[in-house]
Amino acid sequence: MKKDFKPYYAVIFTSTQKENIEGYAEMANQMEALAKTQDGFLGMDSARNEVGITVSYWESLEAIKNWKQNTEHLIAQQKGRQDWYSWYNVKICKVEREYKFGEI
């Protein structure tokens, strides 16, 4: 592990979608752009097949709390529950170590 590694947090959002997800892609793009402007945001990874997984990375629990309470994000969360998701799960984890191989 690099000596300058500083632990950070990951929010793991796993979901399944309803059949009609009209407007979802546009909202997802808006939320990603908005997240990138938030203090403490470090990055994001996402994949979707039958189940979608989005992992966002944050400097602190406070940064995660502020993102969850962001007004535009609150609207997107409500719309997601009402219109787009049949199920979702959120996990918040502390990342204490990481390593990688190759380039993406």
Phi and psi in radians as a Rosetta constraint file:
Dihedral C 1 N 2 CA 2 C 2 CIRCULARHARMONIC -1.141 0.35
Dihedral N 2 CA 2 C 2 N 3 CIRCULARHARMONIC 2.489 0.35
Dihedral C 2 N 3 CA 3 C 3 CIRCULARHARMONIC -1.161 0.35
Dihedral N 3 CA 3 C 3 N 4 CIRCULARHARMONIC -0.472 0.35
Dihedral C 3 N 4 CA 4 C 4 CIRCULARHARMONIC -1.585 0.35
Dihedral N 4 CA 4 C 4 N 5 CIRCULARHARMONIC 0.148 0.35
Dihedral C 4 N 5 CA 5 C 5 CIRCULARHARMONIC -1.163 0.35
Dihedral N 5 CA 5 C 5 N 6 CIRCULARHARMONIC 2.265 0.35
Dihedral C 5 N 6 CA 6 C 6 CIRCULARHARMONIC -2.009 0.35
Dihedral N 6 CA 6 C 6 N 7 CIRCULARHARMONIC 2.189 0.35
Dihedral C 6 N 7 CA 7 C 7 CIRCULARHARMONIC -0.969 0.35
Dihedral N 7 CA 7 C 7 N 8 CIRCULARHARMONIC 2.613 0.35
Dihedral C 7 N 8 CA 8 C 8 CIRCULARHARMONIC -2.519 0.35
Dihedral N 8 CA 8 C 8 N 9 CIRCULARHARMONIC -3.093 0.35
Dihedral C 8 N 9 CA 9 C 9 CIRCULARHARMONIC -2.078 0.35
Dihedral N 9 CA 9 C 9 N 10 CIRCULARHARMONIC 2.579 0.35
Dihedral C 9 N 10 CA 10 C 10 CIRCULARHARMONIC -2.109 0.35
Dihedral N 10 CA 10 C 10 N 11 CIRCULARHARMONIC 2.308 0.35
Dihedral C 10 N 11 CA 11 C 11 CIRCULARHARMONIC -1.829 0.35
Dihedral N 11 CA 11 C 11 N 12 CIRCULARHARMONIC 2.024 0.35
Dihedral C 11 N 12 CA 12 C 12 CIRCULARHARMONIC -1.790 0.35
Dihedral N 12 CA 12 C 12 N 13 CIRCULARHARMONIC 1.985 0.35
Dihedral C 12 N 13 CA 13 C 13 CIRCULARHARMONIC -1.920 0.35
Dihedral N 13 CA 13 C 13 N 14 CIRCULARHARMONIC 1.931 0.35
Dihedral C 13 N 14 CA 14 C 14 CIRCULARHARMONIC -1.943 0.35
Dihedral N 14 CA 14 C 14 N 15 CIRCULARHARMONIC 2.376 0.35
Dihedral C 14 N 15 CA 15 C 15 CIRCULARHARMONIC -2.653 0.35
Dihedral N 15 CA 15 C 15 N 16 CIRCULARHARMONIC 2.780 0.35
Dihedral C 15 N 16 CA 16 C 16 CIRCULARHARMONIC -2.118 0.35
Dihedral N 16 CA 16 C 16 N 17 CIRCULARHARMONIC 2.546 0.35
Dihedral C 16 N 17 CA 17 C 17 CIRCULARHARMONIC -1.839 0.35
Dihedral N 17 CA 17 C 17 N 18 CIRCULARHARMONIC 2.736 0.35
Dihedral C 17 N 18 CA 18 C 18 CIRCULARHARMONIC -1.277 0.35
Dihedral N 18 CA 18 C 18 N 19 CIRCULARHARMONIC 3.027 0.35
Dihedral C 18 N 19 CA 19 C 19 CIRCULARHARMONIC -1.208 0.35
Dihedral N 19 CA 19 C 19 N 20 CIRCULARHARMONIC -0.777 0.35
Dihedral C 19 N 20 CA 20 C 20 CIRCULARHARMONIC -1.662 0.35
Dihedral N 20 CA 20 C 20 N 21 CIRCULARHARMONIC 1.909 0.35
Dihedral C 20 N 21 CA 21 C 21 CIRCULARHARMONIC -2.111 0.35
Dihedral N 21 CA 21 C 21 N 22 CIRCULARHARMONIC 0.639 0.35
Dihedral C 21 N 22 CA 22 C 22 CIRCULARHARMONIC -0.975 0.35
Dihedral N 22 CA 22 C 22 N 23 CIRCULARHARMONIC 2.247 0.35
Dihedral C 22 N 23 CA 23 C 23 CIRCULARHARMONIC 1.563 0.35
Dihedral N 23 CA 23 C 23 N 24 CIRCULARHARMONIC -0.150 0.35
Dihedral C 23 N 24 CA 24 C 24 CIRCULARHARMONIC -1.119 0.35
Dihedral N 24 CA 24 C 24 N 25 CIRCULARHARMONIC -0.860 0.35
Dihedral C 24 N 25 CA 25 C 25 CIRCULARHARMONIC -1.030 0.35
Dihedral N 25 CA 25 C 25 N 26 CIRCULARHARMONIC -0.737 0.35
Dihedral C 25 N 26 CA 26 C 26 CIRCULARHARMONIC -1.100 0.35
Dihedral N 26 CA 26 C 26 N 27 CIRCULARHARMONIC -0.770 0.35
Dihedral C 26 N 27 CA 27 C 27 CIRCULARHARMONIC -1.152 0.35
Dihedral N 27 CA 27 C 27 N 28 CIRCULARHARMONIC -0.714 0.35
Dihedral C 27 N 28 CA 28 C 28 CIRCULARHARMONIC -1.061 0.35
Dihedral N 28 CA 28 C 28 N 29 CIRCULARHARMONIC -0.739 0.35
Dihedral C 28 N 29 CA 29 C 29 CIRCULARHARMONIC -1.121 0.35
Dihedral N 29 CA 29 C 29 N 30 CIRCULARHARMONIC -0.709 0.35
Dihedral C 29 N 30 CA 30 C 30 CIRCULARHARMONIC -1.109 0.35
Dihedral N 30 CA 30 C 30 N 31 CIRCULARHARMONIC -0.735 0.35
Dihedral C 30 N 31 CA 31 C 31 CIRCULARHARMONIC -1.194 0.35
Dihedral N 31 CA 31 C 31 N 32 CIRCULARHARMONIC -0.649 0.35
Dihedral C 31 N 32 CA 32 C 32 CIRCULARHARMONIC -1.122 0.35
Dihedral N 32 CA 32 C 32 N 33 CIRCULARHARMONIC -0.789 0.35
Dihedral C 32 N 33 CA 33 C 33 CIRCULARHARMONIC -1.082 0.35
Dihedral N 33 CA 33 C 33 N 34 CIRCULARHARMONIC -0.725 0.35
Dihedral C 33 N 34 CA 34 C 34 CIRCULARHARMONIC -1.163 0.35
Dihedral N 34 CA 34 C 34 N 35 CIRCULARHARMONIC -0.759 0.35
Dihedral C 34 N 35 CA 35 C 35 CIRCULARHARMONIC -1.004 0.35
Dihedral N 35 CA 35 C 35 N 36 CIRCULARHARMONIC -0.690 0.35
Dihedral C 35 N 36 CA 36 C 36 CIRCULARHARMONIC -1.096 0.35
Dihedral N 36 CA 36 C 36 N 37 CIRCULARHARMONIC -0.332 0.35
Dihedral C 36 N 37 CA 37 C 37 CIRCULARHARMONIC -1.617 0.35
Dihedral N 37 CA 37 C 37 N 38 CIRCULARHARMONIC -0.107 0.35
Dihedral C 37 N 38 CA 38 C 38 CIRCULARHARMONIC -1.420 0.35
Dihedral N 38 CA 38 C 38 N 39 CIRCULARHARMONIC 2.443 0.35
Dihedral C 38 N 39 CA 39 C 39 CIRCULARHARMONIC -1.019 0.35
Dihedral N 39 CA 39 C 39 N 40 CIRCULARHARMONIC 2.332 0.35
Dihedral C 39 N 40 CA 40 C 40 CIRCULARHARMONIC 1.565 0.35
Dihedral N 40 CA 40 C 40 N 41 CIRCULARHARMONIC -0.079 0.35
Dihedral C 40 N 41 CA 41 C 41 CIRCULARHARMONIC -1.303 0.35
Dihedral N 41 CA 41 C 41 N 42 CIRCULARHARMONIC 2.317 0.35
Dihedral C 41 N 42 CA 42 C 42 CIRCULARHARMONIC -1.981 0.35
Dihedral N 42 CA 42 C 42 N 43 CIRCULARHARMONIC -0.413 0.35
Dihedral C 42 N 43 CA 43 C 43 CIRCULARHARMONIC 2.772 0.35
Dihedral N 43 CA 43 C 43 N 44 CIRCULARHARMONIC -3.099 0.35
Dihedral C 43 N 44 CA 44 C 44 CIRCULARHARMONIC -2.741 0.35
Dihedral N 44 CA 44 C 44 N 45 CIRCULARHARMONIC 2.512 0.35
Dihedral C 44 N 45 CA 45 C 45 CIRCULARHARMONIC -2.238 0.35
Dihedral N 45 CA 45 C 45 N 46 CIRCULARHARMONIC 2.527 0.35
Dihedral C 45 N 46 CA 46 C 46 CIRCULARHARMONIC -2.636 0.35
Dihedral N 46 CA 46 C 46 N 47 CIRCULARHARMONIC 2.530 0.35
Dihedral C 46 N 47 CA 47 C 47 CIRCULARHARMONIC -2.614 0.35
Dihedral N 47 CA 47 C 47 N 48 CIRCULARHARMONIC 2.571 0.35
Dihedral C 47 N 48 CA 48 C 48 CIRCULARHARMONIC -2.521 0.35
Dihedral N 48 CA 48 C 48 N 49 CIRCULARHARMONIC 2.231 0.35
Dihedral C 48 N 49 CA 49 C 49 CIRCULARHARMONIC -2.294 0.35
Dihedral N 49 CA 49 C 49 N 50 CIRCULARHARMONIC -2.103 0.35
Dihedral C 49 N 50 CA 50 C 50 CIRCULARHARMONIC -1.171 0.35
Dihedral N 50 CA 50 C 50 N 51 CIRCULARHARMONIC -0.595 0.35
Dihedral C 50 N 51 CA 51 C 51 CIRCULARHARMONIC -2.079 0.35
Dihedral N 51 CA 51 C 51 N 52 CIRCULARHARMONIC 2.384 0.35
Dihedral C 51 N 52 CA 52 C 52 CIRCULARHARMONIC -1.747 0.35
Dihedral N 52 CA 52 C 52 N 53 CIRCULARHARMONIC 2.506 0.35
Dihedral C 52 N 53 CA 53 C 53 CIRCULARHARMONIC -2.335 0.35
Dihedral N 53 CA 53 C 53 N 54 CIRCULARHARMONIC 2.137 0.35
Dihedral C 53 N 54 CA 54 C 54 CIRCULARHARMONIC -2.144 0.35
Dihedral N 54 CA 54 C 54 N 55 CIRCULARHARMONIC 2.240 0.35
Dihedral C 54 N 55 CA 55 C 55 CIRCULARHARMONIC -2.052 0.35
Dihedral N 55 CA 55 C 55 N 56 CIRCULARHARMONIC 2.102 0.35
Dihedral C 55 N 56 CA 56 C 56 CIRCULARHARMONIC -1.909 0.35
Dihedral N 56 CA 56 C 56 N 57 CIRCULARHARMONIC 2.572 0.35
Dihedral C 56 N 57 CA 57 C 57 CIRCULARHARMONIC -2.025 0.35
Dihedral N 57 CA 57 C 57 N 58 CIRCULARHARMONIC 2.379 0.35
Dihedral C 57 N 58 CA 58 C 58 CIRCULARHARMONIC -2.397 0.35
Dihedral N 58 CA 58 C 58 N 59 CIRCULARHARMONIC 2.625 0.35
Dihedral C 58 N 59 CA 59 C 59 CIRCULARHARMONIC -1.203 0.35
Dihedral N 59 CA 59 C 59 N 60 CIRCULARHARMONIC -0.551 0.35
Dihedral C 59 N 60 CA 60 C 60 CIRCULARHARMONIC -2.689 0.35
Dihedral N 60 CA 60 C 60 N 61 CIRCULARHARMONIC 2.860 0.35
Dihedral C 60 N 61 CA 61 C 61 CIRCULARHARMONIC -1.131 0.35
Dihedral N 61 CA 61 C 61 N 62 CIRCULARHARMONIC -0.582 0.35
Dihedral C 61 N 62 CA 62 C 62 CIRCULARHARMONIC -1.097 0.35
Dihedral N 62 CA 62 C 62 N 63 CIRCULARHARMONIC -0.726 0.35
Dihedral C 62 N 63 CA 63 C 63 CIRCULARHARMONIC -1.099 0.35
Dihedral N 63 CA 63 C 63 N 64 CIRCULARHARMONIC -0.696 0.35
Dihedral C 63 N 64 CA 64 C 64 CIRCULARHARMONIC -1.116 0.35
Dihedral N 64 CA 64 C 64 N 65 CIRCULARHARMONIC -0.785 0.35
Dihedral C 64 N 65 CA 65 C 65 CIRCULARHARMONIC -1.048 0.35
Dihedral N 65 CA 65 C 65 N 66 CIRCULARHARMONIC -0.770 0.35
Dihedral C 65 N 66 CA 66 C 66 CIRCULARHARMONIC -1.106 0.35
Dihedral N 66 CA 66 C 66 N 67 CIRCULARHARMONIC -0.697 0.35
Dihedral C 66 N 67 CA 67 C 67 CIRCULARHARMONIC -1.120 0.35
Dihedral N 67 CA 67 C 67 N 68 CIRCULARHARMONIC -0.798 0.35
Dihedral C 67 N 68 CA 68 C 68 CIRCULARHARMONIC -1.040 0.35
Dihedral N 68 CA 68 C 68 N 69 CIRCULARHARMONIC -0.570 0.35
Dihedral C 68 N 69 CA 69 C 69 CIRCULARHARMONIC -1.630 0.35
Dihedral N 69 CA 69 C 69 N 70 CIRCULARHARMONIC -0.003 0.35
Dihedral C 69 N 70 CA 70 C 70 CIRCULARHARMONIC -1.038 0.35
Dihedral N 70 CA 70 C 70 N 71 CIRCULARHARMONIC 2.304 0.35
Dihedral C 70 N 71 CA 71 C 71 CIRCULARHARMONIC -0.987 0.35
Dihedral N 71 CA 71 C 71 N 72 CIRCULARHARMONIC -0.835 0.35
Dihedral C 71 N 72 CA 72 C 72 CIRCULARHARMONIC -1.151 0.35
Dihedral N 72 CA 72 C 72 N 73 CIRCULARHARMONIC -0.627 0.35
Dihedral C 72 N 73 CA 73 C 73 CIRCULARHARMONIC -1.179 0.35
Dihedral N 73 CA 73 C 73 N 74 CIRCULARHARMONIC -0.660 0.35
Dihedral C 73 N 74 CA 74 C 74 CIRCULARHARMONIC -1.053 0.35
Dihedral N 74 CA 74 C 74 N 75 CIRCULARHARMONIC -0.712 0.35
Dihedral C 74 N 75 CA 75 C 75 CIRCULARHARMONIC -1.117 0.35
Dihedral N 75 CA 75 C 75 N 76 CIRCULARHARMONIC -0.764 0.35
Dihedral C 75 N 76 CA 76 C 76 CIRCULARHARMONIC -1.111 0.35
Dihedral N 76 CA 76 C 76 N 77 CIRCULARHARMONIC -0.692 0.35
Dihedral C 76 N 77 CA 77 C 77 CIRCULARHARMONIC -1.064 0.35
Dihedral N 77 CA 77 C 77 N 78 CIRCULARHARMONIC -0.801 0.35
Dihedral C 77 N 78 CA 78 C 78 CIRCULARHARMONIC -1.086 0.35
Dihedral N 78 CA 78 C 78 N 79 CIRCULARHARMONIC -0.790 0.35
Dihedral C 78 N 79 CA 79 C 79 CIRCULARHARMONIC -1.089 0.35
Dihedral N 79 CA 79 C 79 N 80 CIRCULARHARMONIC -0.685 0.35
Dihedral C 79 N 80 CA 80 C 80 CIRCULARHARMONIC -1.053 0.35
Dihedral N 80 CA 80 C 80 N 81 CIRCULARHARMONIC -0.803 0.35
Dihedral C 80 N 81 CA 81 C 81 CIRCULARHARMONIC -1.125 0.35
Dihedral N 81 CA 81 C 81 N 82 CIRCULARHARMONIC -0.709 0.35
Dihedral C 81 N 82 CA 82 C 82 CIRCULARHARMONIC -1.341 0.35
Dihedral N 82 CA 82 C 82 N 83 CIRCULARHARMONIC -0.722 0.35
Dihedral C 82 N 83 CA 83 C 83 CIRCULARHARMONIC -2.001 0.35
Dihedral N 83 CA 83 C 83 N 84 CIRCULARHARMONIC -0.598 0.35
Dihedral C 83 N 84 CA 84 C 84 CIRCULARHARMONIC -1.950 0.35
Dihedral N 84 CA 84 C 84 N 85 CIRCULARHARMONIC -0.587 0.35
Dihedral C 84 N 85 CA 85 C 85 CIRCULARHARMONIC -1.792 0.35
Dihedral N 85 CA 85 C 85 N 86 CIRCULARHARMONIC 2.374 0.35
Dihedral C 85 N 86 CA 86 C 86 CIRCULARHARMONIC -1.605 0.35
Dihedral N 86 CA 86 C 86 N 87 CIRCULARHARMONIC -0.379 0.35
Dihedral C 86 N 87 CA 87 C 87 CIRCULARHARMONIC -2.832 0.35
Dihedral N 87 CA 87 C 87 N 88 CIRCULARHARMONIC 2.546 0.35
Dihedral C 87 N 88 CA 88 C 88 CIRCULARHARMONIC -2.674 0.35
Dihedral N 88 CA 88 C 88 N 89 CIRCULARHARMONIC 2.822 0.35
Dihedral C 88 N 89 CA 89 C 89 CIRCULARHARMONIC -2.481 0.35
Dihedral N 89 CA 89 C 89 N 90 CIRCULARHARMONIC 2.424 0.35
Dihedral C 89 N 90 CA 90 C 90 CIRCULARHARMONIC -2.138 0.35
Dihedral N 90 CA 90 C 90 N 91 CIRCULARHARMONIC 2.283 0.35
Dihedral C 90 N 91 CA 91 C 91 CIRCULARHARMONIC -2.187 0.35
Dihedral N 91 CA 91 C 91 N 92 CIRCULARHARMONIC 2.424 0.35
Dihedral C 91 N 92 CA 92 C 92 CIRCULARHARMONIC -2.040 0.35
Dihedral N 92 CA 92 C 92 N 93 CIRCULARHARMONIC 2.144 0.35
Dihedral C 92 N 93 CA 93 C 93 CIRCULARHARMONIC -2.238 0.35
Dihedral N 93 CA 93 C 93 N 94 CIRCULARHARMONIC 2.606 0.35
Dihedral C 93 N 94 CA 94 C 94 CIRCULARHARMONIC -1.647 0.35
Dihedral N 94 CA 94 C 94 N 95 CIRCULARHARMONIC 2.220 0.35
Dihedral C 94 N 95 CA 95 C 95 CIRCULARHARMONIC -1.677 0.35
Dihedral N 95 CA 95 C 95 N 96 CIRCULARHARMONIC 2.004 0.35
Dihedral C 95 N 96 CA 96 C 96 CIRCULARHARMONIC -1.819 0.35
Dihedral N 96 CA 96 C 96 N 97 CIRCULARHARMONIC -0.218 0.35
Dihedral C 96 N 97 CA 97 C 97 CIRCULARHARMONIC -2.758 0.35
Dihedral N 97 CA 97 C 97 N 98 CIRCULARHARMONIC 2.627 0.35
Dihedral C 97 N 98 CA 98 C 98 CIRCULARHARMONIC -2.641 0.35
Dihedral N 98 CA 98 C 98 N 99 CIRCULARHARMONIC 2.711 0.35
Dihedral C 98 N 99 CA 99 C 99 CIRCULARHARMONIC -2.683 0.35
Dihedral N 99 CA 99 C 99 N 100 CIRCULARHARMONIC 2.846 0.35
Dihedral C 99 N 100 CA 100 C 100 CIRCULARHARMONIC -2.632 0.35
Dihedral N 100 CA 100 C 100 N 101 CIRCULARHARMONIC 2.913 0.35
Dihedral C 100 N 101 CA 101 C 101 CIRCULARHARMONIC -2.343 0.35
Dihedral N 101 CA 101 C 101 N 102 CIRCULARHARMONIC 2.380 0.35
Dihedral C 101 N 102 CA 102 C 102 CIRCULARHARMONIC 1.247 0.35
Dihedral N 102 CA 102 C 102 N 103 CIRCULARHARMONIC -3.006 0.35
Dihedral C 102 N 103 CA 103 C 103 CIRCULARHARMONIC -2.110 0.35
Dihedral N 103 CA 103 C 103 N 104 CIRCULARHARMONIC 2.570 0.35
